[in-house]
Every structure is written in structure tokens, then in C-alpha cells.
Amino acid sequence: GLSVAVAFKAGLFNIGASGQFLMGTVASVAVGINFDGLPAAIHLPLALLDGIAGGAFWGAIPGIIKVYTGAHEVIVTIMMNYIAGSLLAFFMLQEAFQAPGRADPISPVLEWTATMPRIDGTRLHLGFVLALLAAAAVWWLSERTKFGVHLKAVGLNPNAAATAGASVSTVTIL
């Protein structure tokens, strides 16, 4: 939801959040199942950062296509959702993503060190706190930074933003 909100501020319609979520998940799971023996203090942040990078990479592709070809982001992001789903299906049939001794698309269990710990006395896990922190970070980014000013300016009027010194192509890709 936050990725869509940031794109909307820039005047872009990001319909590709589900594909970006899938690719971020694939990246996190790759770390979660393939890095054995790491302590939780390293494994969980590494899986989270890899997931963020995977989703951001997948989301940057439509931005790059829009900047360099002029293709509309709605069409490109919808198509990227289908590609992400197909890539997930492909990865699930690869040995690195399959449970040992299985030939069907069932992944191994994540290492416990790559999973979110539960918040005592609740049904919530650390992801709830991280979501609140991410919302605060997006607010801060959009309201208190130079990039946030450029984001809004590009969303309101790309030509005026470019005249004022904002890089419309950089904002679009980011």
C-alpha cells in the first residue's frame, strides 16, 4: 500500500504492487531458505533487506520503461504482475526453492532465524511494528525531504517540476 501511495504522489498509477510483492517475497524466501546457520540478528534483517531490494528492483522496471519509451505505467505494471506470477511458478519448480526430496512446487520451511518473532501477549509479530515504522518513514520522506518536494511537484506538474530543477525521470524511476 505504501508503494502505491508514493507512486500516486508522483502522479503515477502503480497497479504492479502485487507483482512487486511477489518478487520481494521470492527474494526474501531465497535468503530465508538458503542461508543456514546465521543468527537471527543477521538473518532476519538480511531477508527483509533482500525482499525490499527485490520489490524495488521489480518496481523500477516499469519506471525505466516509462522514462525511456514513454509506455504507460498502468499497462506495463499490469503486464509485470503476470510476469512475476510466471516467474514465481518457474522458481517453485527449481531445486533451490523445493523441499528436499520433493519434485512438486512445495518450498522448504524457512529457517526460524528468518521469520518475524511474535509480540508477547498478542497475535501480532514484528511485521506490525515494521509496518508502522514504514508508514512513518514514508510520511517523513514525502513531507520533510527534498525528494518529497520533488515527488509532489512531479505529481502536480512534471513540466513545472523540471523547470524548477527536479529530475522527472529520476523521480519516475524511484
N, C-alpha and C positions, 0 to 999 in steps of 0.2 A: 503494500500500500504506500509506503514512503517513497519507493522508487517512482511510482506513478505520480505522486504528489509533486515531486521535484521536477519531473518532466512537464507536468501541467504548468508549473510556474514559468517554464521556459517556452510555453506555447506549443509544446509537443504532446501528441496523444500516444502514450506508451501503452499499447494493447499487448505488449510482449512480456508482461510481468510473469505470467505462468511459465513461459519458456526460460526466462532468466532465473526463476526459482528452481526449475528442474536442473539447469546447468550448474547453478550454485550448489544444489544438493548433490549432484554427481561428484563435483569437486570435493565437497566435504566428506562424502562417503568414501571416496578414494583414499583420503588421508585416514579416515576412521578405521578402515579395514586393512590397510596395507602398512601401517606404521606400528608394529608391535613393540611393546616394552617401554614406550615413552611414559613419563609421569604425566598425570592429568594436568598439571600446571603448564605443560608444554603441548600436550596432545590436543586438548580441547581448544585452546586459542589458535593452534595451527589449523585445525579442522575448520574453525569459524572463519579465519582469515582466508583460507583457501576457498571456502564457499562464497565469501564476499567477492573475491577476485574472479571466480568462475562466473558468477552472476553479472558482475560489472563488465567483464570481457564480452559476455553474450549480449548485454545491453548496449555496448559501444558499437557493435557491428552495424545495427540499423542507423545509428548516428553517423558513422563513417560513410555508409551507403548514401544517406540523405545529403551529406555535405558534398560528396564528390560526384554524385549522379543526379541529385535533385529528386530522387524517388520519395514518395510519400511514406512517412514513418508508420502510418496505420497499416498499410499493405505489407510493408517489409516486416514489421513486428509480428503480424499475424502469421506470415509465412515462417518466420523464425520459430514460432511456437511449434509448428508442425515438424520442423527440422529437429528441434530439441527433443520432442517426443520420440521421433525416429532414432535419434542418437542414443537416448536412454534405452530403448528396446535393443539396439545394437550392443551397447555396453553390457547389458544384462546377460547377453549370450557369450560374453568374453570370459575367459578363465579367471582373470583378475577380479571380476565382480561376482563370481559364482561361489556358492558354498562348496567346501571341499567334498569331492565325491559326487557332485551333482552335475547334471548336464542341462537342467532346466533353469529358467531365469529366477532363481532364488539366491539372494545375496547372503554372504556370511553375516553373522551377528557382529555389530560394531564393537570394537574394544570399549570396555566400560569407561576408560580414561578419555574417550572422545564423545561422551554423552553428557548432557546437561544434568547437573545434580539437582535434586528436589529441594525446595524451600521447606524447612521443617514446619510441620503442623499444617501444611496446605497441600493441595493437589497441583500446585504450580511448580515449575522448575526455573532455573536461572534464565531461561529464554524470556520469561515475562519481564524480568528486570532489564535485560538487554534491549527488549523492545521499547521500554520506557526511555532508556538512555538514548536509543537510536532516534526516537521521536524528538527528544530534547536537542540532540545533535543536529537534526535536520532543521529544526526551528532556528537554532543558533546560526547554522550555515546560511539559511535564507534571509535572516533578519539582521545579522551582526557582522557579515563579512563582505568584502569587495565582490567575491564570487556571487553572493546572494543578490547584490545590487545588479550585477551583470545578468544574472538569471532572470530577474524580474524585467529588466529593460529589454532583453531579447524577447521575452514573452509578450510584452506590450507592443513593441515596435522594433523589429530587427534592424531596419534601416537607420532609425534614430540611434539605436544602441551602437551600431557600427560607427556612426559619425561621432558618438561620444567616446569611442575608444574601446568598446567591448569587442572581443573576438567572437562573433556569432558562430563560426564553425567550431571553435573550441567548446563553447557552451553547449552547442547542439550535440557534440560527441560525448561530452561528460554527462 
